Amino acid sequence: EDPVGNGHEEKDTNPFAEYMWMENEEDFDRQVEEELQEQEFLDRCFQEMLEEEEQDWFIPARDLPQGMAQLQQQLHGLAVGDGSEDILSKSNLNPDAKEFVPGVKY
């Protein structure tokens, strides 16, 4: 069917159908404003959460006294020697025991 001169097809029952949302423009505006306020509130809460989390984090360089930070660096540099043979020779564990599974009664 060919459109009529006003750009609408003849079978359109309401030529203003695309503008009917304007009938409830105040409700539409209120809904959009509420959504924007909710989004702003969520953004503020998220930012506050990040700031609280940042304050709660333990950052050694910031939170330890200067001497403590040096001690911590020295501790990280220490390596434990491989004394596994010594530990195995003194062990009281049964090498033939069943594997431990939490929650299973034997």
C-alpha distances in whole Angstrom, upper triangle without the diagonal:
4,6,9,13,14,12,10,7,8,9,11,15,17,16,19,19,20,23,24,27,29,30,32,33,37,37,34,37,40,39,38,42,43,42,43,46,47,46,49,51,50,51,54,55,55,57,59,60,60,63,65,64,65,68,69,69,73,73,77,77,76,77,81,84,84,87,85,82,85,86,83,82,86,85,82,84,86,86,87,89,89,91,90,93,95,92,92,96,96,93,94,91,90,89,88,87,83,80,80,76,75,75,77,80,83
4,6,9,11,9,9,7,8,10,12,16,17,15,19,19,20,22,24,27,28,29,32,32,36,36,34,36,40,39,38,41,43,42,43,46,47,46,48,51,50,51,54,55,55,56,59,60,60,62,65,64,65,68,69,69,73,73,77,77,75,77,80,83,84,87,85,82,85,86,83,82,86,85,82,84,86,86,88,90,89,92,91,94,96,93,93,97,97,95,95,92,92,90,90,88,85,82,81,78,77,77,79,82,85
4,7,8,6,5,4,7,9,10,14,14,12,15,16,16,19,21,24,25,26,29,29,33,33,31,33,36,36,35,38,40,39,40,43,44,43,45,48,48,48,51,53,52,54,57,57,57,60,62,62,63,66,67,67,71,71,74,74,73,75,78,81,82,85,83,80,83,84,81,80,84,83,80,82,85,85,86,89,88,91,90,93,95,92,92,96,96,94,94,91,91,90,89,88,84,81,80,77,76,76,78,81,84
4,6,6,6,6,6,10,10,13,14,11,15,16,17,19,21,24,24,25,29,29,33,33,31,33,37,36,36,39,41,40,41,44,45,44,46,49,49,50,52,54,54,55,58,59,59,62,64,64,65,68,69,69,73,73,77,76,75,77,80,83,84,87,85,82,85,87,83,83,86,86,83,85,87,87,89,92,91,94,93,96,98,95,95,99,99,96,97,94,94,93,93,91,87,84,83,80,79,79,81,84,87
4,6,8,9,10,13,13,16,16,12,15,17,18,19,22,24,24,26,29,29,33,34,32,33,37,36,36,38,41,40,41,44,45,44,46,49,49,50,52,54,54,55,58,59,59,61,64,64,65,68,69,69,73,73,76,76,75,76,80,83,83,86,85,82,85,86,83,83,86,86,83,85,88,88,90,92,92,95,93,97,99,96,96,100,100,98,99,95,96,94,94,92,89,86,85,82,81,80,82,86,89
4,6,9,10,13,12,14,13,9,12,14,14,15,18,21,21,22,25,25,29,30,28,30,33,33,32,35,37,37,37,40,42,41,43,46,46,46,49,51,51,52,55,56,56,58,60,61,62,64,66,66,70,70,74,73,72,73,77,80,80,84,82,79,82,84,81,80,84,83,80,82,85,85,87,90,90,93,91,95,96,94,94,98,98,95,96,93,94,92,92,90,87,84,83,79,78,78,80,83,86
4,7,9,12,11,14,13,9,12,13,13,15,17,20,20,22,25,25,29,29,27,29,32,32,31,34,36,35,36,39,40,39,41,44,44,44,47,49,49,50,53,54,54,56,58,59,60,62,64,64,67,68,71,71,70,71,75,78,78,81,80,77,79,81,78,77,81,81,77,80,82,82,84,87,87,89,88,91,93,91,91,95,95,92,93,90,90,89,89,87,84,81,79,76,75,75,77,80,83
4,6,8,7,10,10,7,10,11,11,14,16,18,19,21,23,24,28,28,26,28,31,31,30,33,35,34,35,38,39,39,41,44,44,44,47,49,48,50,53,53,54,56,58,58,60,62,63,64,67,68,71,71,70,71,75,78,79,82,80,77,80,81,78,78,81,81,78,80,82,83,84,87,86,89,88,91,93,90,90,94,94,91,92,89,89,88,88,86,82,79,78,75,74,73,75,79,82
4,6,6,9,10,9,12,13,14,16,18,21,22,23,26,26,30,30,28,31,34,33,32,36,37,36,38,41,41,41,43,46,46,46,49,51,50,52,55,55,56,58,60,60,62,64,65,66,69,70,73,73,72,74,77,80,81,84,82,79,82,83,80,79,83,82,79,81,84,84,85,88,87,90,88,92,93,91,91,95,95,92,93,89,90,88,88,86,82,79,78,75,74,73,75,79,82
4,6,8,10,9,13,14,16,18,19,22,23,24,27,28,31,31,30,32,35,34,34,38,39,39,40,43,44,43,46,48,48,49,52,53,53,55,57,58,59,61,63,63,64,67,68,68,72,73,76,76,75,76,80,83,84,87,85,82,85,86,83,83,86,85,82,85,87,87,88,91,90,93,91,95,96,94,94,97,98,95,95,92,92,90,90,88,85,82,81,77,76,76,77,81,84
4,6,9,10,13,13,15,18,18,21,23,23,26,27,31,30,29,32,34,33,33,37,38,37,39,42,42,42,45,47,47,48,51,52,52,54,56,56,57,60,62,62,63,66,67,67,71,71,75,75,74,75,79,82,83,86,83,81,84,85,82,81,85,84,81,83,86,85,87,89,89,91,89,92,94,92,91,95,95,92,93,89,89,88,87,85,82,79,78,75,73,73,75,78,81
4,6,6,9,9,11,14,14,17,19,19,22,23,27,26,25,28,30,29,30,33,34,34,35,38,39,39,41,43,43,44,47,48,48,50,53,53,54,57,58,58,60,63,63,64,68,68,72,72,71,72,76,79,80,83,80,78,81,82,79,79,82,81,78,81,83,83,84,87,86,89,87,91,92,90,90,93,93,90,91,87,88,86,86,84,80,77,76,73,71,71,73,76,79
4,6,9,9,12,14,13,16,18,17,20,22,26,25,24,27,30,29,29,33,34,33,35,38,38,39,41,43,43,45,47,48,49,51,53,53,54,57,58,59,60,63,64,64,68,69,73,73,72,73,76,79,80,83,81,79,82,83,80,80,83,82,79,82,84,84,85,88,88,90,88,92,93,90,90,94,94,91,91,88,88,87,87,84,81,78,77,73,72,71,73,76,79
4,5,5,9,10,10,13,14,14,17,19,22,22,21,24,26,26,26,29,31,31,32,35,36,36,38,40,41,42,45,46,46,48,50,51,52,54,56,56,58,60,61,62,66,67,70,71,69,70,74,77,78,81,79,76,80,81,77,78,81,80,77,80,82,82,84,87,86,89,87,91,92,89,89,93,93,90,90,87,88,86,86,84,80,77,76,72,71,70,72,76,79
4,6,8,9,10,13,14,15,18,19,22,23,21,24,27,26,26,29,31,31,32,35,36,36,38,40,41,42,44,46,46,48,50,51,52,54,56,56,58,60,61,62,66,66,70,70,68,70,73,76,77,80,78,76,79,80,77,77,81,80,77,79,82,82,84,86,86,89,87,91,92,89,90,94,93,90,91,88,88,87,87,85,81,78,77,73,72,72,74,77,80
4,6,5,7,10,10,11,14,15,19,19,18,20,23,23,23,26,28,27,29,31,32,33,35,37,38,38,41,42,43,45,47,48,49,51,53,53,55,57,58,59,63,63,67,67,66,67,70,73,74,77,75,73,76,78,74,74,78,77,75,77,80,80,81,84,84,87,85,89,90,88,88,92,91,89,89,86,87,86,86,83,80,77,75,72,70,70,72,75,78
4,5,5,8,10,11,13,14,18,18,16,19,22,21,21,24,26,25,27,30,30,31,33,35,35,37,39,40,41,43,45,46,47,49,51,51,53,55,56,57,61,61,65,65,64,65,68,71,73,75,73,71,74,75,72,72,76,75,72,75,77,77,79,82,81,84,82,86,87,85,85,89,88,85,86,83,83,82,82,80,76,73,72,68,67,66,69,72,75
4,6,7,9,11,13,13,17,17,15,17,20,19,19,22,24,23,25,28,28,28,30,33,33,34,37,38,38,40,42,43,44,46,48,48,50,52,53,54,58,58,62,62,61,62,65,68,69,72,70,68,71,72,69,69,73,72,69,72,74,74,76,79,79,81,80,83,85,82,83,86,86,83,84,81,81,80,80,78,75,72,70,67,65,65,67,71,74
4,5,6,8,10,10,14,15,13,15,18,18,18,20,22,22,23,26,27,27,29,32,32,33,36,37,38,39,42,43,44,46,47,48,49,52,53,54,58,58,62,62,60,61,65,68,69,72,70,68,71,73,69,69,73,72,70,72,75,75,77,80,80,82,81,85,86,83,84,88,87,84,85,82,83,82,82,80,76,73,72,68,66,66,69,72,75
4,5,6,8,9,13,13,12,14,17,17,17,20,21,22,23,26,27,27,29,31,32,33,35,37,38,39,41,42,44,46,47,48,50,52,53,54,58,58,62,63,61,62,65,68,70,73,70,68,72,73,70,70,74,73,70,73,75,76,77,80,80,82,81,85,86,83,83,87,87,84,84,81,82,81,81,79,75,72,71,67,65,65,67,70,74
4,5,6,6,10,10,8,11,13,13,13,16,18,18,19,22,23,23,26,27,28,29,32,33,34,36,38,39,40,42,43,44,46,48,49,50,54,55,59,59,57,58,61,64,66,69,67,65,68,69,66,66,70,69,66,69,72,72,73,77,77,79,78,81,82,80,80,84,83,81,81,78,79,78,78,76,73,69,68,64,62,62,65,68,71
4,5,5,8,10,8,10,13,14,14,16,18,19,20,22,23,24,26,28,29,30,32,34,35,36,38,39,41,42,44,45,47,49,50,51,55,56,59,60,57,58,62,65,66,69,67,65,69,70,67,67,71,70,68,71,73,74,75,78,79,81,80,84,85,82,83,86,86,83,83,81,82,81,81,79,75,72,70,67,65,65,67,70,74
4,6,8,9,9,12,14,14,16,17,19,20,22,23,25,26,28,29,31,32,34,35,36,38,40,41,42,44,46,47,48,50,51,53,57,58,61,62,60,60,64,67,68,71,69,68,71,72,69,70,73,72,70,73,75,76,77,80,81,83,82,85,86,83,84,88,87,84,85,82,83,82,82,80,76,73,71,68,66,65,68,71,74
4,6,5,6,9,10,11,12,14,16,17,19,20,21,23,24,26,27,29,30,32,33,35,36,38,39,41,42,43,45,47,48,50,53,54,58,59,56,57,61,64,65,68,66,64,68,69,66,67,70,69,67,70,72,73,74,77,78,80,79,82,83,80,81,85,84,81,81,79,80,79,79,76,73,70,68,65,63,62,65,68,71
4,5,5,6,8,10,10,12,14,15,16,18,20,21,22,24,26,27,28,30,31,33,34,36,37,39,40,42,43,45,46,48,52,52,56,57,54,55,59,61,63,66,64,62,66,67,64,65,68,67,65,68,70,71,73,76,76,79,78,81,82,79,80,84,83,80,81,78,79,79,79,77,74,70,68,65,63,62,65,68,72
4,5,5,6,9,10,10,12,14,15,16,18,20,21,22,24,26,27,28,30,31,33,34,36,37,39,40,42,43,45,46,50,51,55,55,53,53,57,60,62,65,63,61,64,66,63,64,67,66,64,67,70,71,72,75,76,78,77,81,82,79,80,83,82,80,80,78,79,78,79,76,73,70,68,64,62,61,65,67,71
4,5,5,6,9,10,10,12,14,15,16,18,20,21,22,24,26,27,28,30,31,33,35,36,37,39,41,42,43,45,49,50,54,54,52,52,56,59,61,64,61,60,63,64,61,62,66,65,63,66,68,69,70,73,74,76,75,78,79,76,77,81,80,77,77,75,76,75,76,73,70,67,64,61,59,58,61,64,68
4,5,5,6,9,10,11,12,14,15,17,18,20,21,23,24,26,27,29,30,32,33,35,36,37,39,41,42,44,47,48,52,53,50,51,55,57,59,62,60,58,62,63,60,60,64,63,61,64,66,67,68,71,72,74,73,77,77,75,75,79,78,76,76,73,75,74,74,72,69,65,63,60,58,57,60,63,67
4,5,5,6,9,10,11,12,14,15,16,18,20,21,22,24,26,27,29,30,32,33,35,36,37,39,41,42,46,47,50,51,48,49,53,55,57,60,58,56,60,61,58,59,63,62,60,63,65,66,67,71,71,74,73,76,77,74,75,79,78,76,76,74,75,74,75,72,69,66,64,61,59,58,61,64,68
4,6,5,6,9,10,10,12,14,15,16,18,20,21,22,24,26,27,28,30,31,33,34,36,37,39,41,44,45,49,50,47,48,51,54,56,59,57,55,59,60,57,58,61,60,58,62,64,65,66,70,70,72,71,75,76,73,74,78,77,74,74,72,73,73,73,71,68,65,62,59,57,56,59,62,66
4,5,5,6,9,10,11,12,14,15,16,18,20,21,22,24,26,27,29,30,31,33,35,36,37,39,43,44,48,48,46,46,50,53,55,58,56,54,57,58,55,56,60,59,57,60,62,63,64,67,68,70,69,72,73,70,71,75,74,71,72,69,70,70,70,67,65,61,59,56,54,53,56,59,63
4,5,5,6,9,10,11,12,14,15,16,18,20,21,23,24,26,27,29,30,31,33,35,36,37,41,42,46,46,44,45,49,51,53,56,54,52,55,57,54,54,58,57,55,58,60,61,62,66,66,68,68,71,72,69,70,74,73,71,71,69,70,69,70,67,64,61,59,56,54,53,57,60,63
4,5,5,6,9,10,10,12,14,15,16,18,20,21,23,24,26,27,29,30,32,33,35,36,40,41,45,45,42,43,47,50,51,54,52,51,54,55,53,53,57,56,54,57,59,61,62,65,66,68,68,71,72,69,70,74,73,71,71,69,70,70,71,68,65,62,60,57,54,54,57,60,64
4,5,5,6,9,10,10,12,14,15,16,18,20,21,22,24,26,27,28,30,32,33,35,38,40,43,44,41,42,46,48,50,53,51,49,53,54,51,52,56,55,53,56,58,59,60,64,64,66,66,69,70,67,68,72,71,68,69,66,68,67,68,65,62,59,57,54,51,51,54,57,61
4,5,5,6,9,10,10,12,14,15,16,18,20,21,22,24,26,27,29,30,31,33,37,38,42,42,40,40,44,47,49,52,50,48,51,52,49,50,53,52,50,53,56,56,58,61,62,64,63,67,67,65,66,69,68,66,66,64,65,65,65,63,60,57,54,51,49,49,52,55,59
4,5,5,6,9,10,10,12,14,15,16,18,20,21,23,24,26,27,29,30,32,35,36,40,40,38,39,42,45,47,50,48,46,49,51,48,48,52,51,49,52,55,56,57,61,61,63,63,67,67,65,66,69,68,66,67,65,66,65,66,64,61,58,55,53,50,50,54,57,60
4,5,5,6,9,10,10,12,14,15,16,18,20,21,22,24,26,27,29,30,34,35,39,39,37,37,41,44,45,49,47,45,48,50,47,48,51,50,49,52,54,55,57,60,61,63,62,66,67,64,65,69,68,65,66,64,66,65,66,63,61,57,55,52,50,50,53,56,60
4,5,5,6,9,10,11,12,14,15,16,18,20,21,22,24,26,27,29,32,34,37,38,36,36,40,43,45,47,45,44,47,48,45,46,50,49,47,50,52,53,54,58,58,60,60,63,64,61,62,66,65,62,63,61,62,62,63,60,57,54,52,49,46,46,49,52,56
4,5,5,6,9,10,10,12,14,15,16,18,20,21,22,24,26,27,31,32,36,36,34,34,38,41,43,46,44,42,45,46,43,44,47,47,44,47,50,51,52,56,56,58,58,62,62,59,61,64,63,61,62,60,61,61,61,59,56,53,51,48,46,46,49,52,56
4,5,5,6,9,10,11,12,14,15,17,18,20,21,23,24,26,30,30,34,34,32,33,36,39,41,44,42,40,44,45,42,43,46,46,44,47,49,51,52,56,57,59,58,62,63,60,61,65,64,62,63,61,62,62,63,60,58,55,52,50,47,48,51,54,57
4,5,5,6,9,10,11,12,14,15,16,18,20,21,23,24,28,29,33,34,31,31,35,38,40,43,41,39,43,44,41,42,46,45,43,46,48,50,51,55,56,58,57,61,61,58,60,63,62,60,61,59,60,60,61,59,56,53,50,48,45,45,49,52,55
4,5,5,6,9,10,10,12,14,15,16,18,20,21,22,26,28,31,32,30,30,34,37,39,41,39,38,41,42,39,40,43,42,40,44,46,47,48,52,52,55,54,58,58,55,57,60,59,57,58,55,57,57,58,55,53,49,47,44,42,42,46,49,52
4,5,5,6,9,10,11,12,14,15,17,19,20,21,25,26,30,30,28,28,32,35,37,40,37,36,39,40,37,38,42,41,39,42,44,46,47,51,52,54,53,57,58,55,57,60,59,57,58,56,58,57,58,56,54,50,48,45,43,44,47,50,53
4,5,5,6,9,10,11,12,14,15,17,18,20,24,25,28,29,26,27,30,33,35,38,36,34,38,39,36,37,41,40,39,42,44,46,47,51,52,54,54,58,58,55,57,60,59,57,58,56,58,58,59,57,55,51,49,46,44,44,48,51,54
4,5,5,6,9,10,10,12,14,15,16,18,22,24,27,28,26,26,29,32,34,37,35,33,37,38,35,36,40,39,37,40,42,44,45,49,50,52,51,55,55,53,54,58,56,54,55,53,55,55,56,54,51,48,45,43,40,41,45,47,51
4,5,5,6,9,10,10,12,14,15,17,20,22,25,26,24,24,28,31,33,36,33,32,35,36,33,34,37,36,35,38,40,41,43,46,47,49,49,53,53,50,52,55,54,52,53,51,53,53,54,52,49,46,43,41,39,40,43,46,49
4,5,5,6,9,10,11,13,14,16,19,20,24,24,22,22,26,29,31,33,31,30,33,34,32,32,36,35,34,37,39,41,42,46,47,49,49,53,53,51,53,56,55,53,54,52,55,54,56,53,51,48,45,43,41,42,46,49,52
4,5,5,6,8,10,11,12,14,18,19,23,24,21,21,25,27,29,32,30,29,32,34,31,32,36,35,33,37,39,40,42,46,47,49,49,53,53,50,52,55,54,52,53,52,54,54,55,53,51,48,45,43,40,41,45,48,51
4,5,5,6,9,10,11,12,16,18,21,23,20,20,24,27,29,31,29,28,31,32,29,30,34,33,31,35,37,38,39,43,44,46,46,50,50,47,49,52,51,49,50,48,50,50,52,49,47,44,41,39,37,37,41,44,47
4,5,5,6,9,10,11,14,15,19,20,18,18,22,25,27,29,27,25,29,30,27,28,31,30,29,32,34,36,37,41,42,44,44,48,48,46,48,51,50,48,49,48,50,50,51,49,47,44,41,39,37,38,42,45,48
4,5,5,6,9,10,13,14,18,18,16,16,20,23,25,28,25,24,28,29,26,27,31,30,29,32,34,36,38,41,43,45,45,49,49,47,49,52,51,49,51,49,52,51,53,51,49,46,43,42,39,41,44,47,50
4,5,5,6,9,12,14,17,19,16,15,19,22,24,27,25,23,27,28,25,27,30,29,28,32,34,35,37,40,42,44,44,48,48,45,47,50,49,47,48,47,49,49,51,49,47,44,41,39,37,38,42,44,47
4,5,5,6,10,12,16,17,15,15,18,21,23,26,23,22,25,26,23,24,28,27,25,29,31,32,34,37,39,41,41,44,44,42,44,47,46,44,45,44,46,46,48,46,44,41,38,36,34,35,39,42,45
4,5,5,9,9,13,14,12,12,16,19,21,23,21,19,23,24,21,22,26,25,24,27,29,31,33,36,38,40,41,44,44,42,44,47,46,45,46,45,48,47,49,47,46,42,40,39,36,38,41,44,47
4,6,8,9,13,14,11,10,14,17,19,22,20,19,22,23,21,22,26,25,24,28,30,32,33,37,39,41,41,45,45,42,45,48,46,45,46,45,48,48,50,48,47,43,41,40,37,39,42,45,48
4,6,9,12,14,12,11,14,17,20,22,19,18,22,22,20,22,25,23,23,26,28,30,31,35,37,38,39,42,42,39,42,45,43,42,43,42,45,45,47,45,43,40,37,36,34,35,39,41,44
4,6,10,12,10,9,12,16,18,20,17,16,19,20,17,18,22,21,19,23,25,27,28,32,34,35,36,40,39,37,39,43,41,40,41,40,43,43,45,43,42,38,36,35,33,35,38,41,43
4,6,9,8,7,9,13,15,16,13,12,16,16,13,15,18,17,16,20,22,24,25,29,31,33,34,37,37,35,37,40,39,38,39,39,42,42,44,42,41,38,36,35,33,35,38,41,43
4,6,5,6,8,11,12,15,12,10,14,15,12,13,17,16,15,18,20,23,25,29,31,33,34,38,37,35,38,41,40,39,41,40,43,43,46,44,43,40,38,37,35,38,41,43,46
4,5,5,5,8,9,11,8,6,10,11,8,10,13,13,13,15,18,20,23,26,29,31,32,36,35,34,37,39,38,37,40,39,42,42,45,43,43,40,38,38,36,39,42,44,46
4,6,6,8,8,10,9,6,9,12,10,10,14,15,14,16,19,22,25,28,31,33,35,38,38,36,39,42,41,40,43,42,45,45,48,47,46,43,41,41,40,42,45,48,49
4,6,8,9,12,11,9,12,14,13,14,17,18,17,20,22,25,28,31,34,36,37,41,40,39,42,44,43,43,45,44,47,47,50,48,48,45,43,42,40,43,46,48,50
4,7,9,12,10,9,13,14,12,14,17,17,17,20,22,25,27,31,33,35,36,40,39,37,40,43,41,41,43,42,46,46,49,47,46,43,41,41,39,41,44,46,48
4,6,8,6,6,10,10,9,12,14,14,15,18,20,23,25,28,31,33,34,38,37,35,38,41,39,39,41,41,44,45,47,46,46,43,40,41,39,41,44,46,48
4,6,5,6,9,10,11,13,15,15,17,19,21,24,26,29,33,34,36,39,38,37,40,42,41,41,43,43,47,47,50,48,49,46,44,44,42,45,47,49,51
4,5,5,7,9,10,11,13,15,16,17,19,23,25,29,32,34,36,39,38,37,40,42,41,41,44,44,47,47,51,49,50,47,45,45,44,46,49,51,53
4,5,5,6,9,10,11,13,15,16,17,21,23,26,29,31,33,37,35,35,38,40,38,39,41,42,45,46,49,48,48,45,44,44,43,46,48,50,52
4,5,5,6,9,10,10,12,14,16,19,21,24,27,29,31,34,33,32,35,37,36,36,38,39,42,42,46,44,45,42,40,41,39,42,45,46,48
4,5,5,6,9,10,11,13,15,18,20,24,27,29,31,34,33,32,36,38,37,37,39,39,43,42,46,44,45,42,40,40,39,42,45,47,48
4,5,5,6,9,10,11,13,16,19,22,25,27,30,33,32,32,35,37,36,36,39,39,43,42,46,45,45,42,41,42,41,44,46,48,49
4,5,5,6,9,10,11,14,17,20,23,25,27,30,29,28,32,34,33,33,36,36,40,39,43,42,43,40,38,39,38,41,44,45,46
4,5,5,6,9,10,13,16,19,22,24,26,29,28,27,31,33,32,32,34,34,38,38,41,40,40,37,36,36,35,38,41,43,44
4,5,5,6,9,12,15,18,21,24,26,29,29,28,31,33,33,33,36,36,39,38,42,41,41,38,37,38,37,40,42,45,46
4,5,5,7,10,13,16,19,21,24,27,26,26,29,31,30,31,34,34,38,37,41,40,41,38,37,38,37,41,43,45,45
4,5,5,9,11,14,17,19,21,24,24,23,26,28,27,28,31,31,34,34,37,36,37,34,33,34,34,37,39,41,42
4,6,8,11,14,17,19,21,24,24,23,26,29,28,28,31,31,34,33,37,36,36,33,32,33,33,36,38,40,41
4,7,10,13,16,18,21,24,24,23,26,28,28,29,32,32,35,34,37,37,38,35,34,35,35,39,40,43,43
4,7,9,13,15,18,20,20,20,23,25,25,25,29,29,32,31,35,35,35,33,32,34,34,37,39,41,41
4,6,9,12,14,17,17,17,20,22,22,23,26,26,29,28,32,32,33,30,30,31,32,35,37,39,39
4,7,9,11,14,14,13,16,18,18,19,22,22,26,25,28,28,30,27,27,29,29,33,34,36,36
4,6,9,11,11,12,15,16,17,18,22,22,25,24,28,28,30,28,28,30,31,35,35,37,36
4,6,8,9,10,12,14,15,16,19,19,22,21,24,25,27,25,25,28,29,33,33,35,34
4,6,5,6,9,10,11,13,16,17,20,19,23,23,25,24,24,27,29,32,32,33,33
4,5,5,6,9,10,10,14,14,16,15,19,20,22,20,21,24,26,29,29,30,29
4,5,5,6,9,10,14,14,16,15,18,20,22,22,23,26,28,31,31,32,30
4,6,5,7,9,12,14,16,16,20,21,24,23,24,27,28,32,32,32,31
4,6,5,6,10,11,14,14,17,18,21,20,20,23,25,28,28,29,27
4,5,5,9,9,11,10,14,15,18,18,19,22,24,27,27,27,25
4,6,9,10,12,12,16,17,20,20,22,25,27,30,29,29,27
4,7,9,12,13,16,17,20,20,21,24,26,29,28,28,26
4,6,9,10,13,14,17,17,17,21,22,25,24,24,23
4,7,9,12,12,15,16,16,20,21,24,23,22,20
4,6,9,8,11,12,12,16,18,20,19,19,17
4,5,5,9,11,12,16,18,20,19,18,16
4,6,9,10,12,16,18,21,19,19,17
4,7,9,12,15,18,20,18,18,15
4,6,9,12,15,17,14,14,11
4,6,9,12,14,11,12,9
4,6,10,12,11,12,11
4,6,9,8,10,9
4,6,6,9,10
4,6,8,11
4,7,10
4,7
4
